[in-house]
Amino acid sequence: MKRVVFAAVAIAILAIAAVLPLAAAAQTWNNATIVDKSCSSKFKTDTAADAHTVSCAVACASSGYGILTSDGTFLAFDKDGSQKALDALKATTKKDHIRATVTGEMDGKTIKVESISLD
């Protein structure tokens, strides 16, 4: 009986260990529309948000940033990700059409940003 219990516990531990790396895997969003949280509700789709200007996004920095998906869902960046987005926006010469490649891990509807590179 002890062998059966030990085997069951060992299998459970191995199953959990195998799933954990998958849950924390980084994702990449290519050609993602960057928008500040304050203005995100103004746009129903990511292509509509292409008219959003860099100057507006920088002015609304205190609300934080995220990406707008094609169906209009706003996925917020974590605090560090918002700072990375602001730094990239301040460094760009673009006026609008704020698209980027974003790499990070999802945590609910928040992206823990590892990197942002404006397209």
HELIX and SHEET records of a PDB file:
HELIX    1   1 LYS A    2  ALA A   23  1                                  22    
HELIX    2   2 LYS A   37  SER A   40  1                                   4    
HELIX    3   3 ALA A   48  ALA A   51  5                                   4    
HELIX    4   4 VAL A   54  ALA A   59  1                                   6    
HELIX    5   5 ALA A   61  SER A   63  5                                   3    
HELIX    6   6 LYS A   79  ALA A   91  1                                  13    
SHEET    1   A 6 GLN A  27  ASP A  36  0                                        
SHEET    2   A 6 TYR A  65  LEU A  68 -1                                        
SHEET    3   A 6 PHE A  74  PHE A  77 -1                                        
SHEET    4   A 6 THR A 110  LEU A 118  1                                        
SHEET    5   A 6 ARG A  99  ASP A 107 -1                                        
SHEET    6   A 6 GLN A  27  ASP A  36 -1                                        
END                                                                             
